[in-house]
Amino acid sequence: MMVRMVEEGHVIGDHSYDHMKHNFDSAPPWNVYRGVKDDLQWFGQKNINAVNQSMIKAGLSTGTINNIARTMLKIKRLPFTDNWRVGKIYQNCMCTNPKSSSRNSHALCDALAKNGANVFGWDVSWDLSGDGRYNIGVHELMRRIKNSRGKTPGKIVILSHDAVHKPGGEKDWAGELAKFIDQALKLGYQFKTLDNYLTD
């Protein structure tokens, strides 16, 4: 899937090596962030090395692989949080429990930003239900997008999860994604990659 993403013009960011699962074994997740020193190790080179191996195996060029690594160093999103460190945008979210975990995620964002990364959250979430599928359809998602101001004028970051679009279940969520893209384009929205967020 990652190779296809690159070939189709998407960018790959860093969402941690293991979705921070090494820190918790419960649902909902508890104590996801435990401290900057350890948590920082699960971002950056550890994750880049794993992606690079997949890209080398797929036969991508050295230039393309190096570009992916640069992008992964610059674009981050922390699992389970809506924290932002992008340009002048600074937002903390008390999204994980206990509160110390949320505070640790804030400190981790600060450390990643200090190392030159942009840490993204989202403006609109295509919410998940307990079965790992979306709990709202395209109509409600479009309503939320129309009512969102976004962190930056004229830009809206949408949180979506690729695993939701797999086959199976009662609803055709891959079809819903296609319907959403079609409707958004007809309304004049454009889809752009996060590496252009501050410059476009």
Solvent accessible surface area in square Angstrom, and as a share of the most:
residue,aa,sasa,rsa
1,M,158,0.70
2,M,65,0.29
3,V,38,0.22
4,R,160,0.58
5,M,59,0.27
6,V,31,0.18
7,E,125,0.56
8,E,102,0.46
9,G,54,0.52
10,H,95,0.42
11,V,44,0.25
12,I,16,0.08
13,G,29,0.28
14,D,2,0.01
15,H,58,0.26
16,S,10,0.06
17,Y,100,0.38
18,D,40,0.21
19,H,58,0.26
20,M,0,0.00
21,K,127,0.54
22,H,65,0.29
23,N,8,0.04
24,F,30,0.13
25,D,144,0.75
26,S,50,0.32
27,A,99,0.77
28,P,115,0.72
29,P,36,0.23
30,W,139,0.49
31,N,42,0.21
32,V,0,0.00
33,Y,0,0.00
34,R,130,0.47
35,G,22,0.21
36,V,44,0.25
37,K,178,0.76
38,D,64,0.33
39,D,0,0.00
40,L,52,0.26
41,Q,108,0.48
42,W,44,0.16
43,F,9,0.04
44,G,10,0.09
45,Q,104,0.46
46,K,82,0.35
47,N,18,0.09
48,I,1,0.00
49,N,74,0.38
50,A,45,0.35
51,V,11,0.06
52,N,27,0.14
53,Q,116,0.52
54,S,44,0.28
55,M,0,0.00
56,I,100,0.51
57,K,185,0.78
58,A,53,0.41
59,G,64,0.61
60,L,30,0.15
61,S,67,0.43
62,T,101,0.59
63,G,48,0.46
64,T,45,0.26
65,I,15,0.08
66,N,70,0.36
67,N,79,0.41
68,I,10,0.05
69,A,19,0.15
70,R,139,0.51
71,T,16,0.09
72,M,1,0.00
73,L,87,0.43
74,K,101,0.43
75,I,12,0.06
76,K,7,0.03
77,R,43,0.16
78,L,1,0.01
79,P,0,0.00
80,F,66,0.28
81,T,2,0.01
82,D,22,0.11
83,N,1,0.01
84,W,0,0.00
85,R,14,0.05
86,V,0,0.00
87,G,58,0.56
88,K,205,0.87
89,I,31,0.16
90,Y,133,0.51
91,Q,52,0.23
92,N,66,0.34
93,C,25,0.15
94,M,107,0.48
95,C,51,0.31
96,T,9,0.05
97,N,84,0.43
98,P,43,0.27
99,K,135,0.57
100,S,46,0.30
101,S,0,0.00
102,S,0,0.00
103,R,133,0.49
104,N,37,0.19
105,S,0,0.00
106,H,24,0.11
107,A,42,0.33
108,L,0,0.00
109,C,0,0.00
110,D,60,0.31
111,A,21,0.16
112,L,7,0.04
113,A,37,0.28
114,K,180,0.76
115,N,111,0.57
116,G,36,0.34
117,A,7,0.05
118,N,32,0.16
119,V,0,0.00
120,F,4,0.02
121,G,1,0.01
122,W,48,0.17
123,D,29,0.15
124,V,8,0.05
125,S,24,0.15
126,W,2,0.01
127,D,44,0.23
128,L,72,0.36
129,S,39,0.25
130,G,91,0.88
131,D,112,0.58
132,G,35,0.34
133,R,30,0.11
134,Y,7,0.03
135,N,85,0.44
136,I,24,0.12
137,G,26,0.25
138,V,5,0.03
139,H,156,0.69
140,E,44,0.20
141,L,0,0.00
142,M,7,0.03
143,R,116,0.42
144,R,70,0.26
145,I,6,0.03
146,K,122,0.52
147,N,101,0.52
148,S,29,0.18
149,R,219,0.80
150,G,23,0.22
151,K,68,0.29
152,T,34,0.20
153,P,122,0.77
154,G,85,0.82
155,K,48,0.20
156,I,51,0.26
157,V,18,0.11
158,I,50,0.25
159,L,22,0.11
160,S,49,0.31
161,H,56,0.25
162,D,96,0.50
163,A,62,0.48
164,V,2,0.01
165,H,30,0.13
166,K,114,0.49
167,P,129,0.81
168,G,49,0.47
169,G,66,0.64
170,E,190,0.85
171,K,93,0.39
172,D,98,0.51
173,W,19,0.07
174,A,51,0.40
175,G,28,0.27
176,E,15,0.07
177,L,54,0.27
178,A,62,0.48
179,K,96,0.41
180,F,10,0.04
181,I,66,0.34
182,D,65,0.34
183,Q,67,0.30
184,A,2,0.02
185,L,97,0.48
186,K,158,0.67
187,L,98,0.49
188,G,59,0.57
189,Y,76,0.29
190,Q,133,0.59
191,F,100,0.42
192,K,120,0.51
193,T,37,0.22
194,L,55,0.28
195,D,72,0.37
196,N,59,0.30
197,Y,14,0.05
198,L,97,0.48
199,T,118,0.69
200,D,90,0.47
